[in-house]
């Protein structure tokens, strides 16, 4: 089959290698045949947007202002994958790649690193962590690969300087020399909490700090549930109730701050055990909860549609009506 030639708009400037630095720049259609050319074009466009005379919004952005978009684009990629929307996924991946280009361009402007450094580190990491492909290490199965990978990451962590928090500059060197780096030190506390819990428990499990089997996890789940129930004995009468309809928070019960903190801690412990159950089953807790969220959304919207067809709003339906519709929504899913 004859290869189809693709044409793209590129930014043309004089001199050619100073795309963003030139005051005379315009768009021109030129053929592009390689992945490298396409990537260089995207880098050049990002450079031009941040350059004098570029886009005012892009020029105003900082590392901190872009962070929320990075998280948003990541979740949109995950949503496209969950929906098996292969037509939408390339666009979402492009949006995510834009975040990398944005950070790299801002870093280049401040002289800390560039997109070249990002690519060099990525290539070096891929080669170093796959010695069974690029070296002499043997790995016949994916389990062998994973064991090698974890061992390599442990060695990498040993070479990193420890992360110090709450230390003055005066004693930082002494602390770094005397305190070994924590095995958990490289796990970011800013990631989604379910993912952080999964990574923390996985890292600890590498050292053998883990439940021996699933029964141990279910015992722990029962223990944490019992502790939560014990604290609930102190809950003011008539006991925990869902917030009422109407203005958000208008039906919120007042409980002592000390009890609220203890309940929050016990609920957090329950979540942590559930995350470990998913880890034990080789399931992603974020993905599992997203799928449940999507299932709930679909069922509830089906209920809303049925009520609208009857001329009734959700707010006006009785609990018995809602429960009946919920069961119908679950039933129709089995046959759809």
Secondary structure, DSSP 8 states (H G I E B T S, - for coil): ------EEEEEEESSTT-TTT-S-EEEEEEE--SHHHHHHHHHHHHHHHHSTTS-HHHHH--HHHHHHHHHHHHHHHHHHHHTT-HHHHHHHHHHHHHHHHHHHHHHHHHTS--HHHHHHHHHHHHHHT-HHHHSS----SHHHHHHHHHHHHHHHHHHS-----S--HHHHHHHHHHS---TTTTS-TTS-HHHHHHHHHHHHHTTT-S-SSHHHHHHHHHHHHHHHHHHHTTS-TT------SSSTTTT-----HHHHHHHHHHHHHHHHHHHHHHHHTT--HHHHHHHHHHHHHHHHHHHHHHHHHTT--GGGS-HHHHHHHHHHHHHHHHH-
